[in-house]
């Protein structure tokens, strides 16, 4: 349950209508169930407990937050934090699934032999499998309602001089622009920026190639920050020098009355940005939606300054609420701004954390305890649920898509099961409108003879009120059983197993990892091998299965030691990250050394943290 609810931005834009009373928007966008959206907005943004996971360097205003956009905005508003520039690259309602390639590392037992032979494994030779990061699969109406709530929440924590860049594509952008007009005001629309990139393979077919994204720029107030973007010209040009006199542009002349001719090698950028989208190998972070740094550098330079005040006591804050690979945070830090990075996926948090550590940034890692971050990301949690609900069957005849599936009980027969879609924040809280839909619509439409249904929930608005509503309004004889989904997930999460030894040396302490077992990863690799073997039989393609050594150290990505605390907030005294090629990144610094299965520290470690190659982390106390 939320600790409390924080009001959204209290006032609509003067002269602008919003969703429930504008026929234009209802007709064009065909919004459904806007009453639910407004119930939530009236209730406010849910403010949950927030846990500080780690502090890197000195405490600062730089934040890396795992949680949803709305919950993060509730936290920022409660803390009185205002942001000066927002860049968001949200899902595009594209219908695409985004996957992360998971690479096995080298076996440290073989590292010395590999180095002695002066061999370097080519990237194509690396053993890898894919895991889904998130699914960008939305009904258009659901997506727009979700975006509406997020944009209102973001507006509520923007400073008066702040601007927002909303990065979208050609399929959904024009719909979202209508929302932006309503939330910020049509008069606050500044630019439609076309990010044009030529470095993309031609696709052919009976259409022009799509080589651009759309970025909408809005201000929060008329007095917004804007610094002209100066870029090199393709060719130096000459023209007469001009200036403004009494509001008119006139040519500047010398003392003899001759025009003053000036060479120009630079110009002001317009609203079409020709910036490549190719990212160098050194900057790639194995993140499907990563954007190039020059794009964010242009945005941050144009619409923010390093300091808010002339005395230079308070830095401006750049925020990205769908942070992904963390490019906005990285560039903001490099340009001397403070940053706030928010994302629901643990892989995003780990990616930006590791990259910021390499940049010697100071920041805090926070986690919003809202029950959504149950697994690495909501999509993987949904996939996991399909396998862990005992006896669950999917796609059963007579059961609509509203239900996640059915289970069969000996005395009750077929029992439909409802599970909230974790990709859709609107379903996260089980409230009376949702229960009303279940008992007065879905129970009535069941084509199977059911005596009971199970309704799982992540959060519940008021359990006593919901149970009372069911009792007083359920006109059927079907029992409605409520179950907390978090309990189910927590019961089945199997932690990885690690064996290690810590010994005293002349220089300090040495910790050697002797064995690592991850049942979940081994299961994933077995599935990958079975699929590959099947394809090799049916399609005649050669397939080399992935094999794991007895030690299993190829499954480790990062080892961190905490020499300060045996509980509570994590303090990384020293850490080793192993990149895809098996090279060691020691405390953020890249090396050309192969990992030997060990990590050293000046002081005796009190805890050890192991992150596997998929992003699951475990912490063990050192005895």
LUMRO-465613 format. One record per residue (C-alpha): residue in one letter; y, x, z. Coordinates in steps of 0.02 Angstrom, whole numbers. Example, Ala and Ser with C-alpha at 12.3 -4.5 7.8 and 13.67 -1.06 7.14 Angstrom:
<pts>
residuo | v | u | w
a | -225 | 615 | 390;
s | -53 | 684 | 357;
</pts>
This chain:
<pts>
residuo | v | u | w
x | 0 | 0 | 0;
x | 177 | 59 | -33;
x | 278 | 108 | 119;
x | 415 | -4 | 51;
x | 498 | -57 | -112;
x | 657 | 25 | -178;
x | 777 | -85 | -280;
x | 793 | -49 | -465;
x | 961 | -26 | -547;
x | 1047 | -180 | -472;
x | 1162 | -235 | -613;
x | 1126 | -276 | -794;
x | 1249 | -212 | -923;
x | 1400 | -326 | -937;
x | 1389 | -434 | -1093;
x | 1209 | -384 | -1125;
x | 1061 | -499 | -1107;
x | 890 | -449 | -1044;
x | 717 | -506 | -1082;
x | 703 | -676 | -1001;
x | 860 | -752 | -1076;
x | 881 | -679 | -1249;
x | 795 | -772 | -1389;
x | 821 | -628 | -1511;
x | 716 | -508 | -1408;
x | 583 | -636 | -1365;
x | 566 | -682 | -1548;
x | 565 | -505 | -1619;
x | 459 | -421 | -1487;
x | 354 | -571 | -1436;
x | 352 | -524 | -1252;
x | 215 | -602 | -1149;
x | 214 | -640 | -964;
x | 392 | -581 | -934;
x | 389 | -677 | -772;
x | 268 | -547 | -704;
x | 382 | -406 | -759;
x | 529 | -487 | -672;
x | 429 | -521 | -515;
x | 394 | -336 | -504;
x | 573 | -287 | -541;
x | 639 | -407 | -409;
x | 514 | -334 | -286;
x | 573 | -158 | -327;
x | 497 | 11 | -361;
x | 347 | 51 | -249;
x | 384 | 195 | -131;
x | 225 | 282 | -71;
x | 188 | 424 | 46;
x | 220 | 591 | -38;
x | 123 | 746 | 8;
x | 189 | 923 | -19;
x | 41 | 1013 | -97;
x | 118 | 1184 | -121;
x | 283 | 1277 | -109;
x | 306 | 1421 | -230;
x | 443 | 1541 | -176;
x | 584 | 1470 | -71;
x | 602 | 1280 | -54;
x | 718 | 1216 | -191;
x | 767 | 1060 | -287;
x | 640 | 1106 | -421;
x | 497 | 982 | -410;
x | 330 | 962 | -496;
x | 269 | 787 | -453;
x | 99 | 711 | -488;
x | 123 | 524 | -501;
x | 185 | 384 | -610;
x | 362 | 374 | -675;
x | 411 | 221 | -573;
x | 340 | 289 | -410;
x | 424 | 457 | -439;
x | 591 | 370 | -469;
x | 567 | 272 | -307;
x | 542 | 437 | -215;
x | 695 | 519 | -295;
x | 805 | 368 | -258;
x | 747 | 362 | -78;
x | 788 | 548 | -62;
x | 960 | 521 | -140;
x | 922 | 636 | -287;
x | 1019 | 605 | -448;
x | 970 | 686 | -613;
x | 1096 | 746 | -743;
x | 988 | 744 | -898;
x | 827 | 654 | -942;
x | 711 | 698 | -1084;
x | 554 | 592 | -1103;
x | 415 | 605 | -1229;
x | 311 | 453 | -1176;
x | 154 | 390 | -1262;
x | 197 | 317 | -1432;
x | 77 | 167 | -1427;
x | -8 | 259 | -1569;
x | -186 | 203 | -1533;
x | -241 | 385 | -1525;
x | -346 | 474 | -1395;
x | -286 | 646 | -1343;
x | -417 | 775 | -1298;
x | -413 | 942 | -1213;
x | -524 | 1082 | -1274;
x | -616 | 1156 | -1125;
x | -665 | 1338 | -1150;
x | -801 | 1429 | -1055;
x | -745 | 1598 | -988;
x | -839 | 1761 | -1004;
x | -978 | 1799 | -884;
x | -899 | 1931 | -769;
x | -1069 | 2015 | -755;
x | -1054 | 2061 | -939;
x | -869 | 2103 | -937;
x | -892 | 2291 | -916;
x | -1016 | 2299 | -1061;
x | -898 | 2204 | -1172;
x | -753 | 2318 | -1127;
x | -859 | 2475 | -1151;
x | -906 | 2420 | -1326;
x | -721 | 2386 | -1361;
x | -763 | 2213 | -1422;
x | -642 | 2068 | -1419;
x | -713 | 1896 | -1439;
x | -625 | 1801 | -1577;
x | -554 | 1632 | -1528;
x | -669 | 1542 | -1651;
x | -820 | 1616 | -1562;
x | -775 | 1543 | -1393;
x | -890 | 1411 | -1327;
x | -795 | 1250 | -1297;
x | -811 | 1062 | -1281;
x | -680 | 925 | -1277;
x | -629 | 807 | -1138;
x | -514 | 659 | -1158;
x | -345 | 687 | -1074;
x | -276 | 513 | -1097;
x | -286 | 366 | -1216;
x | -126 | 306 | -1298;
x | -200 | 134 | -1330;
x | -83 | -12 | -1297;
x | -48 | -188 | -1351;
x | 129 | -180 | -1417;
x | 192 | -312 | -1294;
x | 111 | -224 | -1145;
x | 183 | -58 | -1200;
x | 360 | -127 | -1215;
x | 353 | -213 | -1046;
x | 290 | -49 | -971;
x | 429 | 49 | -1056;
x | 558 | -78 | -996;
x | 510 | -51 | -814;
x | 506 | 138 | -834;
x | 677 | 145 | -918;
x | 754 | 35 | -783;
x | 680 | 149 | -650;
x | 746 | 306 | -737;
x | 920 | 231 | -756;
x | 925 | 197 | -569;
x | 921 | 384 | -528;
x | 1033 | 451 | -668;
x | 1204 | 521 | -622;
x | 1363 | 446 | -696;
x | 1381 | 588 | -822;
x | 1195 | 592 | -867;
x | 1116 | 564 | -1036;
x | 940 | 519 | -1087;
x | 842 | 577 | -1240;
x | 695 | 462 | -1282;
x | 572 | 545 | -1402;
x | 472 | 422 | -1507;
x | 396 | 402 | -1680;
x | 430 | 286 | -1826;
x | 302 | 155 | -1774;
x | 373 | 107 | -1604;
x | 547 | 185 | -1597;
x | 647 | 38 | -1666;
x | 569 | -80 | -1540;
x | 611 | 34 | -1394;
x | 789 | 53 | -1459;
x | 816 | -133 | -1425;
x | 763 | -103 | -1245;
x | 881 | 46 | -1232;
x | 1024 | -62 | -1298;
x | 989 | -191 | -1163;
x | 965 | -69 | -1019;
x | 1104 | 56 | -1056;
x | 1215 | -51 | -1169;
x | 1240 | -44 | -1356;
x | 1405 | 46 | -1327;
x | 1311 | 186 | -1235;
x | 1209 | 229 | -1390;
x | 1264 | 402 | -1447;
x | 1145 | 462 | -1582;
x | 982 | 432 | -1672;
x | 920 | 611 | -1695;
x | 794 | 649 | -1831;
x | 684 | 797 | -1786;
x | 628 | 856 | -1956;
x | 488 | 982 | -1973;
x | 427 | 1056 | -2136;
x | 286 | 1159 | -2061;
x | 157 | 1021 | -2074;
x | 11 | 1005 | -2193;
x | 37 | 882 | -2336;
x | -78 | 733 | -2320;
x | -62 | 659 | -2495;
x | -108 | 478 | -2528;
x | 1 | 334 | -2587;
x | 146 | 368 | -2469;
x | 276 | 498 | -2428;
x | 223 | 623 | -2297;
x | 286 | 586 | -2122;
x | 377 | 744 | -2067;
x | 492 | 686 | -1928;
x | 504 | 609 | -1755;
x | 648 | 503 | -1690;
x | 746 | 542 | -1532;
x | 869 | 415 | -1463;
x | 1016 | 480 | -1361;
x | 1104 | 364 | -1238;
x | 1232 | 398 | -1103;
x | 1236 | 319 | -931;
x | 1426 | 309 | -934;
x | 1569 | 343 | -1054;
x | 1608 | 508 | -967;
x | 1448 | 597 | -1017;
x | 1417 | 783 | -1042;
x | 1411 | 845 | -1221;
x | 1425 | 1024 | -1280;
x | 1435 | 1044 | -1471;
x | 1282 | 1128 | -1545;
x | 1332 | 1278 | -1651;
x | 1201 | 1341 | -1775;
x | 1203 | 1473 | -1914;
x | 1245 | 1418 | -2091;
x | 1124 | 1457 | -2230;
x | 1265 | 1542 | -2325;
x | 1436 | 1603 | -2269;
x | 1575 | 1495 | -2341;
x | 1763 | 1511 | -2355;
x | 1893 | 1375 | -2330;
x | 2070 | 1350 | -2269;
x | 2098 | 1352 | -2082;
x | 2147 | 1181 | -2016;
x | 2216 | 1109 | -1855;
x | 2268 | 943 | -1780;
x | 2455 | 901 | -1775;
x | 2509 | 732 | -1708;
x | 2335 | 666 | -1739;
x | 2330 | 726 | -1919;
x | 2231 | 870 | -1992;
x | 2341 | 997 | -2079;
x | 2311 | 1167 | -2157;
x | 2371 | 1319 | -2060;
x | 2487 | 1436 | -2157;
x | 2549 | 1611 | -2124;
x | 2731 | 1666 | -2109;
x | 2745 | 1672 | -2299;
x | 2681 | 1496 | -2320;
x | 2511 | 1547 | -2385;
x | 2352 | 1459 | -2332;
x | 2249 | 1556 | -2206;
x | 2072 | 1572 | -2275;
x | 1930 | 1593 | -2149;
x | 1748 | 1637 | -2174;
x | 1625 | 1524 | -2085;
x | 1449 | 1582 | -2043;
x | 1416 | 1445 | -1915;
x | 1430 | 1256 | -1911;
x | 1409 | 1110 | -1792;
x | 1236 | 1034 | -1796;
x | 1225 | 854 | -1855;
x | 1095 | 722 | -1809;
x | 958 | 794 | -1921;
x | 875 | 942 | -1836;
x | 772 | 1055 | -1947;
x | 665 | 1138 | -1815;
x | 485 | 1188 | -1845;
x | 350 | 1115 | -1736;
x | 234 | 1266 | -1748;
x | 210 | 1351 | -1580;
x | 164 | 1535 | -1569;
x | -5 | 1584 | -1497;
x | 79 | 1664 | -1347;
x | 167 | 1501 | -1302;
x | 22 | 1381 | -1335;
x | -42 | 1295 | -1177;
x | -192 | 1199 | -1246;
x | -97 | 1037 | -1223;
x | -109 | 910 | -1364;
x | 71 | 846 | -1358;
x | 162 | 1011 | -1324;
x | 335 | 1021 | -1403;
x | 419 | 1183 | -1462;
x | 542 | 1265 | -1343;
x | 688 | 1273 | -1470;
x | 691 | 1082 | -1474;
x | 711 | 1069 | -1285;
x | 832 | 1215 | -1281;
x | 947 | 1123 | -1401;
x | 938 | 961 | -1299;
x | 967 | 1044 | -1131;
x | 1109 | 1153 | -1195;
x | 1196 | 1006 | -1278;
x | 1189 | 882 | -1135;
x | 1194 | 981 | -973;
x | 1285 | 1124 | -891;
x | 1216 | 1250 | -769;
x | 1323 | 1183 | -625;
x | 1393 | 1014 | -577;
x | 1550 | 1083 | -497;
x | 1679 | 1218 | -534;
x | 1635 | 1307 | -372;
x | 1458 | 1330 | -439;
x | 1374 | 1270 | -281;
x | 1263 | 1135 | -354;
x | 1152 | 1154 | -506;
x | 1120 | 1015 | -630;
x | 947 | 937 | -634;
x | 845 | 908 | -793;
x | 703 | 782 | -775;
x | 552 | 740 | -882;
x | 449 | 592 | -818;
x | 307 | 612 | -944;
x | 306 | 800 | -925;
x | 147 | 848 | -1019;
x | 142 | 1035 | -1048;
x | 304 | 1061 | -951;
x | 414 | 1132 | -1091;
x | 568 | 1040 | -1025;
x | 545 | 1115 | -851;
x | 513 | 1288 | -923;
x | 668 | 1288 | -1033;
x | 778 | 1210 | -898;
x | 726 | 1347 | -778;
x | 761 | 1482 | -906;
x | 934 | 1409 | -940;
x | 978 | 1407 | -755;
x | 959 | 1220 | -724;
x | 852 | 1140 | -590;
x | 705 | 1036 | -652;
x | 594 | 890 | -606;
x | 427 | 877 | -695;
x | 326 | 716 | -672;
x | 155 | 674 | -743;
x | 5 | 572 | -690;
x | -124 | 697 | -756;
x | -183 | 842 | -648;
x | -203 | 952 | -804;
x | -16 | 931 | -838;
x | 26 | 980 | -659;
x | -88 | 1132 | -665;
x | -22 | 1187 | -836;
x | 161 | 1182 | -785;
x | 126 | 1257 | -613;
x | 37 | 1408 | -687;
x | 170 | 1433 | -821;
x | 313 | 1420 | -697;
x | 229 | 1546 | -582;
x | 220 | 1667 | -728;
x | 408 | 1640 | -750;
x | 439 | 1679 | -566;
x | 514 | 1506 | -539;
x | 532 | 1429 | -366;
x | 474 | 1250 | -345;
x | 372 | 1127 | -243;
x | 217 | 1033 | -301;
x | 212 | 854 | -234;
x | 83 | 717 | -250;
x | 123 | 532 | -236;
x | -17 | 449 | -139;
x | -18 | 290 | -243;
x | -204 | 281 | -277;
x | -187 | 303 | -465;
x | -221 | 490 | -470;
x | -401 | 462 | -419;
x | -470 | 583 | -547;
x | -394 | 710 | -665;
x | -303 | 571 | -759;
x | -315 | 381 | -773;
x | -413 | 386 | -938;
x | -550 | 496 | -866;
x | -554 | 387 | -711;
x | -583 | 233 | -820;
x | -722 | 323 | -914;
x | -798 | 376 | -749;
x | -794 | 199 | -679;
x | -904 | 137 | -820;
x | -1042 | 253 | -758;
x | -1026 | 237 | -568;
x | -1016 | 50 | -536;
x | -1199 | 16 | -490;
x | -1290 | -79 | -628;
x | -1134 | -109 | -734;
x | -1164 | -171 | -911;
x | -1026 | -170 | -1042;
x | -994 | -285 | -1191;
x | -1101 | -429 | -1130;
x | -1103 | -589 | -1235;
x | -1001 | -730 | -1157;
x | -889 | -610 | -1060;
x | -712 | -584 | -1126;
x | -624 | -415 | -1135;
x | -529 | -464 | -977;
x | -685 | -415 | -879;
x | -737 | -232 | -866;
x | -920 | -284 | -877;
x | -1055 | -371 | -774;
x | -1183 | -325 | -643;
x | -1343 | -421 | -607;
x | -1387 | -471 | -430;
x | -1559 | -541 | -386;
x | -1497 | -700 | -300;
x | -1336 | -728 | -397;
x | -1381 | -677 | -573;
x | -1239 | -618 | -686;
x | -1084 | -561 | -591;
x | -928 | -522 | -697;
x | -828 | -371 | -637;
x | -640 | -350 | -653;
x | -566 | -175 | -645;
x | -378 | -143 | -664;
x | -334 | -40 | -817;
x | -265 | 120 | -742;
x | -174 | 161 | -904;
x | -69 | 4 | -878;
x | 35 | 13 | -719;
x | 61 | -174 | -727;
x | -119 | -200 | -672;
x | -115 | -76 | -529;
x | -61 | -197 | -393;
x | -172 | -348 | -363;
x | -49 | -487 | -328;
x | -45 | -677 | -333;
x | 6 | -688 | -519;
x | -148 | -583 | -564;
x | -264 | -682 | -451;
x | -190 | -842 | -523;
x | -238 | -782 | -697;
x | -414 | -744 | -637;
x | -453 | -908 | -547;
x | -355 | -1030 | -656;
x | -391 | -952 | -825;
x | -531 | -824 | -833;
x | -652 | -913 | -715;
x | -628 | -1072 | -815;
x | -664 | -983 | -980;
x | -824 | -896 | -928;
x | -964 | -936 | -1050;
x | -1099 | -877 | -928;
x | -1161 | -968 | -775;
x | -1085 | -859 | -639;
x | -1091 | -891 | -452;
x | -983 | -741 | -406;
x | -858 | -619 | -480;
x | -806 | -450 | -410;
x | -622 | -402 | -419;
x | -585 | -217 | -390;
x | -409 | -162 | -347;
x | -313 | 0 | -326;
x | -174 | -77 | -223;
x | -153 | -253 | -155;
x | 13 | -338 | -125;
x | -36 | -440 | 28;
x | -224 | -457 | 56;
x | -212 | -604 | 176;
x | -95 | -697 | 59;
x | -206 | -661 | -91;
x | -363 | -719 | 1;
x | -273 | -876 | 59;
x | -216 | -912 | -119;
x | -395 | -896 | -182;
x | -460 | -1013 | -48;
x | -328 | -1146 | -81;
x | -321 | -1137 | -271;
x | -496 | -1092 | -334;
x | -555 | -1255 | -411;
x | -724 | -1182 | -460;
x | -875 | -1145 | -351;
x | -873 | -963 | -404;
x | -851 | -841 | -260;
x | -715 | -709 | -283;
x | -756 | -545 | -193;
x | -617 | -417 | -173;
x | -663 | -231 | -169;
x | -558 | -74 | -148;
x | -587 | 37 | -299;
x | -531 | 195 | -207;
x | -679 | 183 | -89;
x | -801 | 176 | -234;
x | -725 | 328 | -319;
x | -712 | 432 | -161;
x | -895 | 401 | -121;
x | -958 | 470 | -286;
x | -847 | 622 | -312;
x | -964 | 771 | -296;
x | -874 | 930 | -254;
x | -916 | 1093 | -342;
x | -1017 | 1221 | -246;
x | -958 | 1400 | -224;
x | -1037 | 1550 | -139;
x | -930 | 1702 | -97;
x | -919 | 1854 | 16;
x | -762 | 1929 | 94;
x | -767 | 2111 | 149;
x | -641 | 2230 | 228;
x | -587 | 2377 | 119;
x | -468 | 2524 | 140;
x | -332 | 2433 | 44;
x | -358 | 2261 | 123;
x | -490 | 2130 | 84;
x | -603 | 2095 | -65;
x | -677 | 1923 | -100;
x | -820 | 1915 | -224;
x | -878 | 1751 | -302;
x | -1067 | 1763 | -315;
x | -1111 | 1587 | -374;
x | -1023 | 1432 | -438;
x | -1105 | 1265 | -476;
x | -1018 | 1114 | -550;
x | -1137 | 968 | -573;
x | -1007 | 869 | -670;
x | -973 | 1010 | -793;
x | -1158 | 1048 | -816;
x | -1186 | 864 | -854;
x | -1043 | 869 | -979;
x | -1114 | 1025 | -1062;
x | -1288 | 946 | -1071;
x | -1212 | 793 | -1157;
x | -1123 | 910 | -1278;
x | -1286 | 1002 | -1316;
x | -1386 | 842 | -1340;
x | -1257 | 776 | -1462;
x | -1252 | 941 | -1556;
x | -1442 | 952 | -1567;
x | -1450 | 773 | -1632;
x | -1320 | 810 | -1766;
x | -1412 | 968 | -1816;
x | -1570 | 864 | -1845;
x | -1487 | 721 | -1938;
x | -1358 | 821 | -2038;
x | -1447 | 987 | -2052;
x | -1303 | 1083 | -1973;
x | -1337 | 1239 | -1872;
x | -1296 | 1213 | -1689;
x | -1288 | 1342 | -1551;
x | -1300 | 1257 | -1380;
x | -1189 | 1309 | -1235;
x | -1286 | 1399 | -1100;
x | -1230 | 1442 | -924;
x | -1282 | 1597 | -829;
x | -1371 | 1584 | -663;
x | -1209 | 1634 | -573;
x | -1107 | 1503 | -666;
x | -946 | 1604 | -656;
x | -902 | 1557 | -836;
x | -849 | 1387 | -767;
x | -706 | 1458 | -661;
x | -526 | 1460 | -722;
x | -426 | 1505 | -566;
x | -456 | 1579 | -393;
x | -319 | 1574 | -263;
x | -317 | 1640 | -84;
x | -214 | 1572 | 59;
x | -192 | 1707 | 190;
x | -66 | 1606 | 293;
x | -134 | 1432 | 326;
x | -308 | 1368 | 364;
x | -252 | 1187 | 336;
x | -107 | 1085 | 272;
x | 8 | 1139 | 130;
x | -66 | 1271 | 16;
x | 12 | 1444 | 12;
x | -47 | 1552 | -132;
x | -45 | 1728 | -61;
x | -127 | 1796 | -218;
x | -217 | 1719 | -365;
x | -315 | 1764 | -519;
x | -320 | 1656 | -675;
x | -444 | 1691 | -814;
x | -380 | 1649 | -989;
x | -486 | 1588 | -1135;
x | -531 | 1765 | -1189;
x | -582 | 1816 | -1013;
x | -427 | 1919 | -974;
x | -352 | 1915 | -800;
x | -181 | 1841 | -761;
x | -140 | 1914 | -591;
x | -7 | 1815 | -494;
x | 66 | 1756 | -660;
x | 65 | 1927 | -745;
x | -47 | 1946 | -898;
x | -165 | 2096 | -908;
x | -293 | 2161 | -1030;
x | -425 | 2174 | -894;
x | -582 | 2068 | -891;
x | -620 | 1974 | -731;
x | -755 | 2058 | -628;
x | -791 | 1909 | -514;
x | -680 | 1976 | -374;
x | -506 | 1948 | -302;
x | -417 | 2064 | -180;
x | -287 | 2027 | -46;
x | -184 | 2126 | 78;
x | -226 | 2010 | 222;
x | -386 | 1921 | 268;
x | -396 | 1754 | 174;
x | -404 | 1595 | 277;
x | -443 | 1479 | 131;
x | -502 | 1497 | -48;
x | -461 | 1377 | -191;
x | -568 | 1370 | -348;
x | -515 | 1277 | -506;
x | -648 | 1249 | -638;
x | -614 | 1252 | -825;
x | -587 | 1063 | -831;
x | -458 | 1064 | -692;
x | -559 | 1006 | -541;
x | -505 | 1100 | -385;
x | -595 | 1131 | -221;
x | -539 | 1217 | -61;
x | -653 | 1305 | 62;
x | -608 | 1377 | 231;
x | -657 | 1561 | 247;
x | -766 | 1581 | 400;
</pts>
